[in-house]
Amino acid sequence: MTAPGVRVGVDVGGTFTDLVAWDATGRMSSLKVPTTPANPAGGVLNGLAAVARAVGHCASLAHGTTLVTNAIVERRVGAVGLITTRGFRDVLEIGRMNRPHLYRIDLPAKPEPLVPRRLRAEVGERVGPDGSVLAPLDLAEMPRIVERFRREGVESVAVCLLHAYANPAHEQALRLALAPHFPYVSVSSVINAEFREYERTCTTVLNAAVMPLAARYVDDLVARLDATTGAVPLHLLHSAGGMMSVDAARARPLTMAMSGPAAGVAAAAYLARTIDLTRALAFDMGGTTTDVCLITDGVPETARQRKLGDYPVRLAAVAVESIGAGGGSIAWVDAAGGLKVGPRSSGAMPGPACYGLGGTEPAVSDANLILGYLDPERIYGGSIRLDRGLAERALEPLRRRFGLSLLDAAHAVVEVANANMLRALRLVSVQRGYDLREFTLIAYGGAGPVHAGALARQAGIARIVVPAHSGAFSALGCLVSPLRYDAVQTHRMRLESWDRKIVADRFRALESQCLAPLLDEGHPAERVLLKRSADLRYAGQNYELEVDGADGAAEALRATFERRHRQLYGYATGESVECVNLRVTAQLVSDDVVLPPAAATGQARPVGELRAYFRDAGEVAMPRYERGALPAGQVVDGPALVEDEWSTTLVYRGQRCRADRLGNLVIEVDEGRGPS
């Protein structure tokens, strides 16, 4: 019988499109279909057809995609024109003094400008940092600029005027003047109303660059959904881990960048709230990268600026650290003779050598197979059978180079990969003033559950959770993410002269901006949670800390700021503190998706065993369990493997694994024993 009201979350990856469906009876199911790179909407429609056959027709769709990120990284964007204040045409060229490769004189000091100089136009106008108009806007220059851009094939235009964050009137006038001539116009006062010209310009230009691509994809998806499934509510995931409307995605497509990692983090945060984890670390190890993020009280840490490709992007985003360490990461020897793993990856095609698809270089998955941590007899994802002989052949050159046994060479590859990932875990925790021993590791992704036990032991983490539906965890993140909108406005004021009335007026304007799309969709204001915060710093510092409760008294703000400053940097000076930016988040309160209880009953028995190698114990016989057969409460002592169609959970010696009431695997790490 078809279940009505099926809600679907979908995440479009490079190889597979993952879907999680939740129906009116509370049943949750997941599946994967191949991604169709030439036409990503096709993979989504194929997945929805599979969902319809399995559980019922889609009633609403929450969608995440790497389309925007990939387009920027691969520079698959159209020609963009930039209009800026006269005298500031070369902001993109000047950039910042930062040079990450200071001693690599063979590398360029700065990335290539996002817009070539011939497509950067100046216009007469000037606004001061307080918003006062110092020189009026000269619209008479626009016909010449429009003609020039059209002659160069410009499809989208970015407008970034000096101090437009303080007074957007000139940018809005330019927007109206450009609208009849160009289908896509992006203005900085809407995209990023903050000071710092270079970062604001980069963000506005990148948004303009992906507007045509994103609009075509969204319009195609909406049209095909209407034709096949009927008109269903569609929302898209943004980088802060919330959903937004189709109109918002068309206007600000850059916010969809990093939505892939954000979806997994959103699912991890939802799981942390569901099972009452006060502090957790999201650990997503896929084929190419590992993404980690800190979660406190069910809320992921956020960052306000990050690099995308070689360029700074300022938008609200979960604070994910990504490193080039995944199951497909290649092991190699550097010029000094040291063993390295990643960041280069074998990718989806040909993949690790053991996939038998043409790969010949040694990858982390090859090492795991040789060590007995993966089952060569199992068919993963319905199509992939691992070939141990090919893995051994790939690792043979490394074995000979270092004079090791094959098992020791494989163990070395895994240890180097683990060391890389351990640094990432410490980067988001220890280096931000947190104690790793207070955290639970939430491990997902195809390779995450294999490595989590070793990482937890080395980091001093006492507990690991491998979620149910871990193979499609990012799609689950789309399904459980609430509607959310963010707004920011630069507001410079020292706490000594803090005026709560002025600040309250600014906050109300930002709240109206965030509430508008939610109210337009018919959501009542009483179901919206509003959060106010401010970016504070010691006067003269270059960078800020975000502090909650910014509508309070100056003394309370200072105390909160200095407490956080002391946690991060070990000191607080007592010097003058200034506010730089005001921020508002509006989030729809909705927790109606509930994780269903596990279905397994009785006592699960091993379905076989593998010979596995551990440095401290040598070769041991390791039992294998089917994950779906484990009932709540059954304990599996390590070493053991718990397998499902898409991933393998390795329970190390000295660790105990049990399934909880929701089908999650909870691994308790014994600090006295474990992998070495």
BAKOLVO-149867 format. One record per residue (C-alpha): y negated, z negated, x negated; residue number from 1. Coordinates in steps of 0.25 Angstrom, whole numbers, plus 5000, padded with zeros to 4 digits. Layout:
% residues N
REC_Y_Z_X_NUM
...
END
This chain:
% residues 676
REC_5000_5000_5000_1
REC_4986_5004_4995_2
REC_4978_4992_4992_3
REC_4963_4993_4996_4
REC_4951_4990_4988_5
REC_4957_4993_4974_6
REC_4946_4990_4963_7
REC_4948_4997_4950_8
REC_4943_4995_4936_9
REC_4944_5007_4927_10
REC_4941_5008_4912_11
REC_4941_5021_4905_12
REC_4946_5020_4891_13
REC_4948_5031_4880_14
REC_4963_5032_4883_15
REC_4966_5026_4896_16
REC_4958_5023_4909_17
REC_4962_5009_4913_18
REC_4962_5004_4928_19
REC_4963_4990_4935_20
REC_4964_4990_4950_21
REC_4962_4978_4959_22
REC_4966_4979_4973_23
REC_4963_4971_4986_24
REC_4976_4963_4985_25
REC_4972_4958_4971_26
REC_4982_4966_4964_27
REC_4977_4972_4950_28
REC_4983_4983_4943_29
REC_4980_4991_4930_30
REC_4983_5005_4925_31
REC_4979_5016_4915_32
REC_4977_5031_4916_33
REC_4974_5040_4904_34
REC_4959_5042_4902_35
REC_4953_5056_4904_36
REC_4943_5057_4893_37
REC_4938_5071_4897_38
REC_4935_5065_4911_39
REC_4936_5050_4911_40
REC_4934_5050_4926_41
REC_4947_5057_4928_42
REC_4954_5045_4921_43
REC_4948_5035_4931_44
REC_4952_5044_4943_45
REC_4966_5045_4938_46
REC_4966_5030_4936_47
REC_4961_5027_4950_48
REC_4971_5037_4956_49
REC_4982_5028_4949_50
REC_4976_5016_4954_51
REC_4976_5022_4968_52
REC_4991_5025_4967_53
REC_4994_5011_4962_54
REC_4985_5001_4970_55
REC_4976_5009_4979_56
REC_4963_5017_4979_57
REC_4951_5012_4971_58
REC_4940_5005_4979_59
REC_4931_5002_4967_60
REC_4930_5006_4953_61
REC_4925_4998_4941_62
REC_4924_5008_4929_63
REC_4923_5006_4914_64
REC_4922_5017_4904_65
REC_4920_5020_4889_66
REC_4913_5033_4892_67
REC_4899_5029_4888_68
REC_4904_5022_4875_69
REC_4912_5033_4870_70
REC_4901_5043_4873_71
REC_4891_5035_4865_72
REC_4901_5033_4853_73
REC_4905_5047_4853_74
REC_4891_5052_4855_75
REC_4895_5060_4867_76
REC_4881_5060_4874_77
REC_4871_5070_4878_78
REC_4857_5072_4873_79
REC_4847_5061_4876_80
REC_4832_5062_4875_81
REC_4824_5049_4872_82
REC_4810_5046_4876_83
REC_4803_5035_4869_84
REC_4789_5030_4866_85
REC_4781_5038_4856_86
REC_4783_5033_4842_87
REC_4797_5028_4845_88
REC_4805_5041_4845_89
REC_4813_5037_4833_90
REC_4818_5023_4837_91
REC_4832_5028_4838_92
REC_4831_5034_4824_93
REC_4825_5021_4818_94
REC_4835_5012_4824_95
REC_4838_4999_4817_96
REC_4839_4995_4803_97
REC_4853_4990_4804_98
REC_4863_4998_4795_99
REC_4877_4993_4797_100
REC_4882_5001_4786_101
REC_4872_4997_4776_102
REC_4880_5000_4763_103
REC_4886_5013_4769_104
REC_4875_5023_4764_105
REC_4884_5035_4769_106
REC_4882_5031_4783_107
REC_4870_5033_4791_108
REC_4860_5021_4792_109
REC_4858_5023_4807_110
REC_4865_5030_4818_111
REC_4860_5044_4823_112
REC_4849_5042_4833_113
REC_4854_5043_4848_114
REC_4844_5053_4851_115
REC_4839_5064_4841_116
REC_4825_5064_4838_117
REC_4822_5077_4845_118
REC_4826_5071_4858_119
REC_4818_5058_4856_120
REC_4804_5060_4863_121
REC_4792_5051_4863_122
REC_4782_5048_4875_123
REC_4769_5042_4875_124
REC_4769_5028_4880_125
REC_4769_5013_4875_126
REC_4773_5000_4881_127
REC_4771_4987_4874_128
REC_4782_4976_4873_129
REC_4776_4968_4884_130
REC_4777_4980_4893_131
REC_4762_4984_4893_132
REC_4759_4999_4893_133
REC_4752_5002_4880_134
REC_4752_5018_4882_135
REC_4755_5025_4895_136
REC_4767_5034_4896_137
REC_4763_5049_4894_138
REC_4772_5056_4904_139
REC_4765_5069_4900_140
REC_4775_5070_4888_141
REC_4787_5071_4897_142
REC_4788_5086_4900_143
REC_4789_5089_4886_144
REC_4799_5078_4883_145
REC_4808_5083_4895_146
REC_4807_5097_4891_147
REC_4811_5094_4877_148
REC_4823_5085_4881_149
REC_4828_5096_4891_150
REC_4827_5106_4880_151
REC_4836_5097_4871_152
REC_4847_5096_4882_153
REC_4844_5081_4885_154
REC_4851_5076_4897_155
REC_4847_5061_4897_156
REC_4834_5054_4892_157
REC_4832_5040_4886_158
REC_4819_5033_4888_159
REC_4815_5022_4879_160
REC_4801_5018_4878_161
REC_4795_5007_4869_162
REC_4795_4993_4876_163
REC_4800_4999_4889_164
REC_4808_4987_4891_165
REC_4795_4980_4894_166
REC_4789_4990_4903_167
REC_4798_5002_4908_168
REC_4787_5009_4916_169
REC_4786_5021_4905_170
REC_4801_5022_4904_171
REC_4802_5023_4919_172
REC_4792_5034_4920_173
REC_4799_5042_4910_174
REC_4812_5040_4917_175
REC_4805_5046_4930_176
REC_4799_5058_4922_177
REC_4813_5061_4915_178
REC_4822_5060_4928_179
REC_4819_5074_4934_180
REC_4823_5080_4920_181
REC_4835_5072_4915_182
REC_4846_5066_4923_183
REC_4848_5054_4914_184
REC_4836_5045_4909_185
REC_4838_5032_4902_186
REC_4826_5022_4900_187
REC_4827_5010_4891_188
REC_4820_5000_4901_189
REC_4832_5002_4910_190
REC_4843_5003_4900_191
REC_4838_4992_4890_192
REC_4825_4985_4893_193
REC_4825_4978_4880_194
REC_4817_4979_4867_195
REC_4822_4985_4854_196
REC_4818_4999_4854_197
REC_4830_5005_4846_198
REC_4841_4998_4854_199
REC_4834_5001_4868_200
REC_4833_5015_4864_201
REC_4847_5017_4859_202
REC_4852_5010_4872_203
REC_4844_5019_4881_204
REC_4847_5032_4874_205
REC_4862_5029_4874_206
REC_4861_5026_4889_207
REC_4854_5040_4891_208
REC_4865_5046_4882_209
REC_4877_5042_4891_210
REC_4870_5044_4905_211
REC_4875_5058_4907_212
REC_4889_5055_4903_213
REC_4890_5042_4911_214
REC_4884_5049_4923_215
REC_4893_5061_4923_216
REC_4905_5051_4921_217
REC_4901_5042_4932_218
REC_4897_5053_4942_219
REC_4910_5060_4940_220
REC_4918_5047_4942_221
REC_4911_5044_4955_222
REC_4913_5058_4960_223
REC_4927_5058_4957_224
REC_4929_5044_4963_225
REC_4922_5049_4975_226
REC_4932_5061_4976_227
REC_4945_5054_4974_228
REC_4944_5039_4977_229
REC_4932_5039_4986_230
REC_4918_5032_4983_231
REC_4922_5019_4976_232
REC_4912_5009_4970_233
REC_4912_5012_4955_234
REC_4906_5003_4944_235
REC_4906_5005_4929_236
REC_4907_4994_4919_237
REC_4896_4992_4909_238
REC_4896_4986_4895_239
REC_4892_4972_4900_240
REC_4905_4971_4908_241
REC_4900_4973_4922_242
REC_4900_4985_4931_243
REC_4889_4993_4936_244
REC_4886_5004_4946_245
REC_4887_5019_4944_246
REC_4872_5020_4945_247
REC_4870_5010_4934_248
REC_4881_5017_4925_249
REC_4873_5030_4927_250
REC_4860_5024_4923_251
REC_4865_5015_4912_252
REC_4878_5021_4907_253
REC_4876_5015_4893_254
REC_4880_5001_4899_255
REC_4894_5007_4901_256
REC_4896_5008_4886_257
REC_4906_4997_4881_258
REC_4911_4995_4895_259
REC_4925_4997_4890_260
REC_4925_4984_4881_261
REC_4917_4978_4892_262
REC_4927_4980_4903_263
REC_4938_4973_4895_264
REC_4928_4961_4892_265
REC_4925_4961_4907_266
REC_4940_4959_4910_267
REC_4942_4949_4899_268
REC_4930_4941_4905_269
REC_4935_4942_4919_270
REC_4949_4937_4914_271
REC_4942_4925_4906_272
REC_4935_4921_4919_273
REC_4948_4922_4927_274
REC_4957_4914_4918_275
REC_4945_4904_4914_276
REC_4944_4908_4899_277
REC_4931_4902_4895_278
REC_4930_4909_4882_279
REC_4938_4922_4879_280
REC_4938_4934_4870_281
REC_4941_4948_4875_282
REC_4949_4956_4865_283
REC_4952_4970_4869_284
REC_4960_4978_4858_285
REC_4962_4992_4862_286
REC_4966_5004_4854_287
REC_4953_5006_4846_288
REC_4945_4994_4847_289
REC_4945_4979_4850_290
REC_4934_4973_4859_291
REC_4932_4958_4859_292
REC_4922_4950_4867_293
REC_4919_4936_4870_294
REC_4920_4930_4884_295
REC_4914_4916_4887_296
REC_4916_4910_4901_297
REC_4921_4923_4906_298
REC_4908_4931_4902_299
REC_4909_4941_4890_300
REC_4898_4940_4879_301
REC_4888_4951_4880_302
REC_4880_4959_4870_303
REC_4867_4966_4872_304
REC_4867_4976_4861_305
REC_4879_4983_4854_306
REC_4881_4996_4847_307
REC_4887_5008_4854_308
REC_4891_5019_4843_309
REC_4880_5016_4833_310
REC_4869_5013_4843_311
REC_4864_4999_4849_312
REC_4866_4998_4864_313
REC_4859_4987_4872_314
REC_4866_4984_4884_315
REC_4873_4972_4890_316
REC_4888_4972_4885_317
REC_4899_4963_4883_318
REC_4899_4959_4868_319
REC_4912_4966_4864_320
REC_4915_4968_4849_321
REC_4923_4980_4847_322
REC_4931_4983_4834_323
REC_4939_4995_4830_324
REC_4953_4987_4831_325
REC_4963_4992_4841_326
REC_4977_4996_4842_327
REC_4974_5010_4837_328
REC_4965_5005_4825_329
REC_4970_5012_4812_330
REC_4974_5004_4800_331
REC_4968_5009_4787_332
REC_4965_5005_4772_333
REC_4951_5005_4768_334
REC_4945_5009_4754_335
REC_4947_4995_4749_336
REC_4962_4995_4753_337
REC_4960_4986_4764_338
REC_4968_4987_4778_339
REC_4959_4991_4789_340
REC_4961_4992_4804_341
REC_4952_5001_4813_342
REC_4941_5004_4817_343
REC_4947_5018_4817_344
REC_4958_5020_4828_345
REC_4969_5029_4832_346
REC_4963_5030_4846_347
REC_4970_5034_4858_348
REC_4975_5047_4852_349
REC_4983_5047_4843_350
REC_4983_5032_4844_351
REC_4991_5023_4834_352
REC_5003_5029_4827_353
REC_5013_5022_4835_354
REC_5008_5029_4848_355
REC_5015_5042_4843_356
REC_5003_5050_4847_357
REC_5000_5055_4833_358
REC_4993_5043_4826_359
REC_4997_5041_4811_360
REC_4988_5030_4806_361
REC_4992_5015_4808_362
REC_4985_5008_4819_363
REC_4986_4994_4824_364
REC_4996_4997_4835_365
REC_5005_5003_4825_366
REC_5005_4990_4817_367
REC_5007_4982_4830_368
REC_5019_4991_4833_369
REC_5025_4989_4819_370
REC_5023_4974_4821_371
REC_5031_4974_4834_372
REC_5019_4970_4842_373
REC_5021_4982_4851_374
REC_5033_4988_4858_375
REC_5038_5002_4853_376
REC_5047_5003_4865_377
REC_5036_5001_4875_378
REC_5028_5012_4882_379
REC_5013_5008_4882_380
REC_5005_5013_4893_381
REC_5016_5021_4898_382
REC_5015_5032_4887_383
REC_5014_5025_4873_384
REC_5027_5021_4865_385
REC_5024_5016_4851_386
REC_5031_5022_4839_387
REC_5034_5011_4828_388
REC_5038_5022_4818_389
REC_5025_5029_4819_390
REC_5018_5016_4818_391
REC_5026_5013_4805_392
REC_5023_5026_4799_393
REC_5008_5024_4802_394
REC_5008_5010_4795_395
REC_5016_5015_4783_396
REC_5004_5019_4774_397
REC_4998_5006_4776_398
REC_5011_4999_4773_399
REC_5012_5006_4760_400
REC_4997_5005_4756_401
REC_4998_4989_4757_402
REC_5013_4988_4753_403
REC_5016_4980_4765_404
REC_5028_4981_4775_405
REC_5026_4989_4787_406
REC_5025_4976_4796_407
REC_5015_4969_4786_408
REC_5007_4982_4786_409
REC_5007_4982_4802_410
REC_5003_4967_4802_411
REC_4992_4970_4792_412
REC_4986_4980_4802_413
REC_4987_4971_4813_414
REC_4980_4960_4805_415
REC_4969_4968_4801_416
REC_4966_4973_4815_417
REC_4967_4958_4820_418
REC_4957_4954_4809_419
REC_4947_4964_4814_420
REC_4949_4959_4829_421
REC_4948_4945_4825_422
REC_4934_4948_4819_423
REC_4930_4954_4832_424
REC_4934_4942_4839_425
REC_4927_4933_4830_426
REC_4914_4941_4831_427
REC_4913_4939_4846_428
REC_4916_4924_4845_429
REC_4915_4917_4832_430
REC_4903_4925_4828_431
REC_4896_4922_4841_432
REC_4898_4907_4840_433
REC_4912_4905_4848_434
REC_4925_4899_4844_435
REC_4937_4909_4845_436
REC_4946_4897_4848_437
REC_4939_4895_4861_438
REC_4943_4909_4866_439
REC_4954_4916_4873_440
REC_4957_4930_4869_441
REC_4958_4940_4880_442
REC_4966_4951_4874_443
REC_4968_4965_4880_444
REC_4968_4980_4877_445
REC_4980_4987_4872_446
REC_4981_4980_4859_447
REC_4974_4967_4861_448
REC_4986_4959_4866_449
REC_4994_4963_4854_450
REC_4983_4957_4844_451
REC_4977_4945_4852_452
REC_4988_4935_4848_453
REC_4985_4937_4833_454
REC_4970_4937_4835_455
REC_4970_4925_4843_456
REC_4978_4917_4833_457
REC_4969_4921_4822_458
REC_4956_4918_4829_459
REC_4961_4905_4834_460
REC_4961_4909_4849_461
REC_4971_4901_4857_462
REC_4973_4910_4869_463
REC_4975_4925_4872_464
REC_4974_4931_4886_465
REC_4980_4945_4888_466
REC_4975_4949_4902_467
REC_4983_4956_4913_468
REC_4979_4971_4914_469
REC_4975_4970_4899_470
REC_4979_4985_4897_471
REC_4968_4988_4907_472
REC_4959_4976_4905_473
REC_4946_4984_4904_474
REC_4948_4990_4918_475
REC_4950_4976_4923_476
REC_4937_4973_4917_477
REC_4930_4984_4925_478
REC_4937_4979_4937_479
REC_4932_4965_4936_480
REC_4918_4967_4930_481
REC_4907_4964_4940_482
REC_4894_4972_4943_483
REC_4884_4968_4933_484
REC_4870_4973_4928_485
REC_4862_4969_4917_486
REC_4847_4970_4914_487
REC_4838_4966_4902_488
REC_4823_4965_4899_489
REC_4816_4962_4886_490
REC_4807_4950_4889_491
REC_4801_4943_4876_492
REC_4797_4929_4878_493
REC_4798_4916_4869_494
REC_4804_4904_4875_495
REC_4792_4896_4872_496
REC_4784_4905_4882_497
REC_4796_4907_4892_498
REC_4791_4910_4906_499
REC_4802_4908_4916_500
REC_4794_4915_4927_501
REC_4792_4928_4919_502
REC_4807_4928_4914_503
REC_4812_4925_4929_504
REC_4804_4938_4933_505
REC_4810_4946_4922_506
REC_4824_4941_4926_507
REC_4822_4944_4941_508
REC_4818_4959_4937_509
REC_4830_4960_4929_510
REC_4839_4954_4940_511
REC_4834_4964_4950_512
REC_4837_4975_4940_513
REC_4852_4970_4939_514
REC_4853_4967_4954_515
REC_4849_4980_4959_516
REC_4862_4988_4956_517
REC_4870_4977_4962_518
REC_4862_4976_4975_519
REC_4862_4991_4976_520
REC_4877_4990_4977_521
REC_4877_4980_4988_522
REC_4880_4968_4980_523
REC_4873_4955_4986_524
REC_4864_4948_4976_525
REC_4871_4935_4978_526
REC_4883_4941_4971_527
REC_4876_4944_4959_528
REC_4875_4935_4947_529
REC_4862_4936_4939_530
REC_4862_4931_4924_531
REC_4849_4930_4916_532
REC_4848_4929_4901_533
REC_4839_4931_4890_534
REC_4839_4936_4875_535
REC_4833_4925_4867_536
REC_4831_4925_4852_537
REC_4823_4916_4842_538
REC_4809_4923_4840_539
REC_4810_4933_4829_540
REC_4825_4935_4830_541
REC_4831_4950_4831_542
REC_4842_4947_4842_543
REC_4844_4939_4854_544
REC_4854_4930_4861_545
REC_4856_4931_4876_546
REC_4854_4918_4883_547
REC_4857_4915_4898_548
REC_4849_4907_4908_549
REC_4836_4914_4903_550
REC_4828_4910_4916_551
REC_4829_4896_4912_552
REC_4819_4887_4904_553
REC_4815_4891_4890_554
REC_4821_4878_4884_555
REC_4835_4881_4890_556
REC_4834_4895_4885_557
REC_4831_4891_4871_558
REC_4843_4881_4871_559
REC_4853_4891_4876_560
REC_4848_4901_4866_561
REC_4849_4892_4854_562
REC_4863_4887_4858_563
REC_4868_4901_4858_564
REC_4860_4904_4845_565
REC_4867_4892_4839_566
REC_4880_4896_4843_567
REC_4879_4910_4838_568
REC_4871_4908_4825_569
REC_4873_4893_4822_570
REC_4858_4889_4823_571
REC_4846_4888_4832_572
REC_4832_4888_4826_573
REC_4824_4882_4837_574
REC_4814_4893_4835_575
REC_4806_4901_4846_576
REC_4815_4908_4855_577
REC_4811_4921_4863_578
REC_4817_4929_4874_579
REC_4819_4944_4872_580
REC_4827_4949_4884_581
REC_4830_4945_4898_582
REC_4843_4949_4904_583
REC_4850_4949_4918_584
REC_4864_4952_4922_585
REC_4868_4954_4937_586
REC_4883_4953_4940_587
REC_4890_4954_4953_588
REC_4898_4942_4956_589
REC_4912_4947_4959_590
REC_4926_4942_4955_591
REC_4934_4948_4966_592
REC_4944_4955_4956_593
REC_4955_4944_4954_594
REC_4966_4946_4943_595
REC_4979_4945_4951_596
REC_4990_4936_4947_597
REC_5002_4940_4938_598
REC_5014_4946_4946_599
REC_5025_4943_4937_600
REC_5035_4932_4940_601
REC_5048_4926_4935_602
REC_5050_4925_4920_603
REC_5048_4937_4910_604
REC_5058_4940_4900_605
REC_5056_4948_4887_606
REC_5059_4963_4889_607
REC_5062_4965_4874_608
REC_5058_4961_4860_609
REC_5051_4967_4848_610
REC_5052_4964_4833_611
REC_5038_4960_4829_612
REC_5032_4956_4815_613
REC_5023_4944_4813_614
REC_5018_4940_4799_615
REC_5021_4925_4801_616
REC_5035_4927_4808_617
REC_5040_4940_4803_618
REC_5048_4949_4813_619
REC_5051_4942_4826_620
REC_5058_4947_4839_621
REC_5047_4947_4850_622
REC_5050_4947_4865_623
REC_5043_4957_4874_624
REC_5038_4954_4888_625
REC_5033_4962_4899_626
REC_5019_4957_4903_627
REC_5020_4960_4917_628
REC_5033_4952_4918_629
REC_5027_4939_4913_630
REC_5024_4929_4924_631
REC_5013_4919_4924_632
REC_5016_4907_4915_633
REC_5027_4913_4907_634
REC_5026_4910_4892_635
REC_5029_4920_4881_636
REC_5030_4915_4867_637
REC_5026_4923_4855_638
REC_5030_4932_4848_639
REC_5031_4941_4861_640
REC_5026_4954_4867_641
REC_5020_4955_4881_642
REC_5019_4969_4885_643
REC_5013_4978_4896_644
REC_5011_4993_4898_645
REC_4998_4993_4889_646
REC_4998_4981_4880_647
REC_5006_4971_4872_648
REC_5003_4957_4871_649
REC_5008_4951_4858_650
REC_5011_4936_4858_651
REC_5012_4931_4844_652
REC_5021_4920_4838_653
REC_5016_4906_4842_654
REC_5008_4912_4855_655
REC_5012_4910_4869_656
REC_5009_4920_4880_657
REC_5010_4918_4895_658
REC_5006_4926_4907_659
REC_4995_4919_4916_660
REC_4994_4920_4932_661
REC_4986_4933_4930_662
REC_4995_4940_4921_663
REC_4987_4938_4908_664
REC_4994_4934_4896_665
REC_4989_4921_4890_666
REC_4993_4919_4875_667
REC_4992_4905_4869_668
REC_4990_4906_4854_669
REC_4996_4895_4846_670
REC_4986_4892_4834_671
REC_4998_4887_4825_672
REC_5006_4900_4826_673
REC_5004_4915_4827_674
REC_5002_4928_4820_675
REC_4998_4928_4805_676
END
